[in-house]
Amino acid sequence: MITERIYLREDDKNVFLDTYIHNHSPEALKDLKRPAVLICPGGAYMVIAETEGEPVALKFMGMGYDAFVLNYSVNKKFPEPVNDIKAAMKVIKENAERWHVDTDKIVLCGFSAGAHNVCMYNVYGKELGLDKPAACILGYPLADFRERFEGRTDRMCEKALLGTEEPDEESLDKVATMMQDTANFPPTFIWTTAMDEMVPCSNSLKLALSLSENGVPFELHVFERGYHALSCADESSAVVKGQLKPEISQWLNLCQTWMKRHVNIEL
């Protein structure tokens, strides 16, 4: 496995890209180029949740994909976190020949706030001239920032992303993806739980409806039981027993089957 840490900002050593890349044997693999998954962990834009980084990357590696984990900007105003996805995509494409990555098959994967960051990348992709991913994987996504703002008195997430706990309407509209057009989204896989109180499953349901209305292929799984931030929902990511949910860990198998339709590895 090729592991590197690539810093993306000269002024912030907390913003970097970690690689999890298969060793390439010219004799065995010939000209094989692998699809890649770029992972944005959650953390409410205040921290980066490590349990949603490396454990997830290793799962996708086991499926045959190269993986990358992005430590994007936290406690910095929008659109800085989106700019970090742009920078990470640029690094992957610039090194694609060396890493044997198929640049037409780069998937964005995000969890919670990281999924919101991925949504923002898609919403503003066409406007900002960003490279469109081949597909997206969203775990318990914070898709409707306005719903969160209006439903909670704890607004530290808003302060981290918008610089204030009481953003004006214009600032809030910019990050409330359900106020935007989802037509620019690639095929999208979404999973969440019905019991999630931190990011209610209504976020995922609304996002799926918007994708449907715009003719974007999607797959949605809502598991009955389970709380927020379960990541892989098995021993690889769990830090307490309550995060071991065998029925929910099946999202990885479901996602692998779905990815074979959209970003299949061509042997």
C-alpha positions in Angstrom: 0.0 0.0 0.0 1.2 3.5 -0.9 0.6 5.9 1.9 1.5 9.6 1.7 0.3 12.8 3.4 0.0 15.7 1.0 -0.5 19.1 2.5 -2.9 21.2 0.5 -2.4 24.7 2.0 0.8 26.4 2.8 -0.9 28.4 5.6 -2.6 25.5 7.3 -0.9 22.2 8.1 -4.2 20.8 9.3 -5.5 20.6 5.7 -4.1 17.6 4.0 -4.8 14.5 1.9 -3.9 11.0 3.1 -3.5 8.3 0.4 -4.4 4.6 0.6 -3.3 3.3 -2.8 -2.7 -0.3 -4.0 0.8 -1.2 -4.9 0.9 -1.6 -8.7 2.6 -4.6 -10.2 3.2 -4.1 -13.9 3.6 -7.9 -14.4 0.3 -8.8 -12.6 -1.9 -5.8 -13.3 -0.6 -4.6 -16.6 -2.4 -1.4 -17.5 -5.1 -1.6 -14.9 -6.3 1.8 -13.6 -8.4 1.7 -10.4 -11.4 3.9 -9.6 -10.8 6.1 -6.5 -12.9 7.2 -3.5 -12.2 10.6 -2.0 -13.6 10.6 1.6 -14.7 13.7 3.6 -15.3 12.7 7.2 -17.8 14.5 9.4 -17.2 16.6 12.5 -19.7 19.5 12.3 -17.1 21.7 10.5 -15.3 22.0 13.9 -13.2 18.9 13.8 -12.4 16.0 11.5 -13.9 12.7 12.7 -11.1 10.1 12.4 -13.5 7.2 12.7 -15.0 8.2 9.3 -11.6 8.5 7.6 -9.1 5.6 7.6 -11.6 2.8 8.6 -13.7 3.8 5.6 -10.7 4.1 3.3 -9.5 0.6 4.2 -13.0 -0.8 3.4 -13.0 0.7 -0.1 -9.4 -0.6 -0.6 -10.7 -4.0 0.2 -13.2 -3.6 -2.6 -10.4 -2.8 -5.0 -10.7 0.9 -5.1 -7.9 3.4 -4.2 -8.9 5.7 -1.4 -8.1 9.1 -0.2 -9.1 10.8 3.1 -9.4 14.6 3.0 -8.7 16.7 6.2 -10.5 19.8 4.9 -10.7 23.2 6.5 -12.6 23.4 9.8 -13.6 26.6 11.6 -13.2 28.4 8.3 -16.0 30.1 6.4 -17.6 28.7 3.3 -16.5 28.1 0.6 -13.0 27.1 2.0 -14.0 23.5 2.8 -15.3 23.1 -0.8 -12.0 24.6 -2.1 -10.2 21.9 -0.3 -12.1 19.2 -2.2 -11.2 21.0 -5.4 -7.5 21.0 -4.4 -7.7 17.3 -3.5 -9.3 16.4 -6.8 -6.5 18.3 -8.6 -3.8 16.4 -6.7 -5.3 13.1 -7.5 -5.6 13.9 -11.2 -2.0 15.3 -11.3 -0.7 12.1 -9.8 -3.1 9.7 -11.6 -0.5 8.2 -13.9 1.9 7.5 -11.0 -0.8 6.1 -8.8 -2.7 4.3 -11.7 -6.0 6.0 -10.9 -8.8 6.1 -13.4 -9.6 9.9 -13.5 -13.0 9.3 -15.0 -14.0 7.2 -12.0 -13.3 9.4 -8.9 -16.1 9.1 -6.3 -16.8 11.6 -3.6 -17.8 10.1 -0.2 -18.9 12.2 2.8 -20.4 11.7 6.2 -22.6 14.2 8.1 -20.9 17.6 7.7 -18.5 16.0 5.3 -21.4 14.9 3.2 -22.7 18.5 3.3 -19.3 19.6 2.0 -19.7 17.0 -0.9 -23.2 18.3 -1.6 -21.9 21.9 -1.8 -19.2 20.8 -4.2 -21.9 19.3 -6.4 -24.3 22.3 -6.1 -21.6 24.8 -7.1 -19.6 22.5 -9.3 -20.9 23.9 -12.7 -20.8 27.5 -11.5 -17.2 27.2 -10.3 -15.9 25.0 -13.1 -15.2 22.0 -10.7 -14.4 18.5 -12.0 -17.6 16.5 -11.7 -17.2 13.2 -9.7 -18.3 9.9 -11.2 -20.6 9.3 -8.3 -21.3 10.3 -4.7 -21.7 8.3 -1.5 -23.4 10.2 1.4 -23.7 8.8 4.9 -26.3 10.5 7.2 -25.8 13.7 5.2 -26.5 17.2 6.6 -28.2 18.1 3.4 -30.6 20.8 4.6 -28.7 23.3 6.6 -31.8 25.5 6.9 -33.7 22.8 8.7 -30.8 22.4 11.1 -30.6 26.1 11.7 -34.3 26.5 12.4 -34.6 23.3 14.5 -31.7 23.7 16.9 -30.6 26.2 19.5 -27.0 24.8 19.4 -25.5 26.5 16.4 -21.8 25.9 16.7 -21.8 24.2 13.3 -23.2 27.4 11.8 -20.6 29.5 13.6 -17.8 27.2 12.3 -19.0 27.4 8.7 -20.5 30.8 8.5 -18.6 32.7 11.2 -21.7 33.4 13.3 -24.5 31.6 15.1 -27.0 34.0 13.6 -26.2 34.1 9.9 -28.2 36.4 7.6 -30.6 34.9 5.0 -28.2 35.3 2.1 -25.4 33.4 3.9 -27.7 30.7 5.0 -29.1 30.2 1.5 -25.6 29.6 0.1 -25.1 26.5 2.3 -28.7 25.3 2.4 -28.5 22.7 -0.4 -32.2 22.1 -0.5 -32.5 25.7 -1.6 -30.3 24.9 -4.6 -30.6 22.8 -7.8 -29.4 19.2 -7.4 -29.4 18.6 -11.2 -25.6 18.8 -11.3 -25.2 15.8 -8.9 -23.8 12.6 -10.2 -25.4 9.2 -9.4 -25.7 9.2 -5.6 -25.9 6.6 -2.9 -27.4 7.7 0.4 -27.8 6.0 3.7 -29.0 7.0 7.1 -30.9 5.8 10.2 -34.5 6.7 11.2 -33.4 7.2 14.8 -30.7 9.8 14.0 -31.6 12.9 16.2 -28.5 14.9 15.3 -29.1 14.9 11.6 -32.7 13.7 11.1 -33.4 11.3 8.3 -35.6 14.0 6.7 -32.4 15.4 5.3 -31.8 12.3 3.3 -35.4 12.0 2.3 -35.6 15.5 1.0 -32.3 15.1 -0.9 -33.5 11.9 -2.5 -36.7 13.6 -3.6 -34.8 16.5 -5.1 -32.5 14.1 -7.0 -35.6 12.3 -8.2 -37.2 15.5 -9.4 -34.0 16.3 -11.3 -33.7 12.9 -12.9 -30.5 12.1 -11.1 -30.0 8.3 -10.4 -29.9 7.6 -6.7 -30.2 4.8 -4.2 -31.5 5.5 -0.6 -31.3 3.2 2.5 -32.9 4.2 5.8 -32.1 1.8 8.5 -34.6 1.5 11.3 -32.3 1.6 14.4 -29.0 3.3 15.0 -27.7 6.7 16.0 -25.6 9.4 14.3 -22.0 8.9 13.2 -21.9 5.1 12.9 -19.3 5.1 10.1 -18.7 1.5 9.2 -20.8 0.3 12.2 -18.4 -2.5 13.0 -15.2 -3.1 14.9 -13.1 -1.1 12.5 -14.7 2.2 13.4 -16.6 1.7 16.6 -15.4 3.3 19.9 -18.3 2.1 22.0 -20.4 -1.1 21.9 -23.4 0.8 20.8 -21.8 1.6 17.5 -21.6 -2.1 16.6 -24.6 -2.5 14.3 -24.2 -5.6 12.0 -27.5 -4.8 10.2 -26.2 -1.2 9.4 -22.7 -2.3 8.5 -24.4 -3.8 5.4 -24.5 -0.4 3.9 -20.9 -1.1 2.6 -22.1 -4.3 0.8 -25.1 -2.4 -0.6 -22.8 0.4 -1.7 -20.3 -2.0 -3.3 -23.1 -3.5 -5.4 -24.3 -0.1 -6.4 -20.8 1.1 -7.3 -20.4 -1.8 -9.7 -23.1 -0.3 -11.8 -21.6 3.2 -11.9 -17.8 2.9 -11.4 -17.0 -0.7 -12.0 -13.4 -1.8 -11.9 -12.5 -2.9 -15.5 -10.2 -5.9 -15.2 
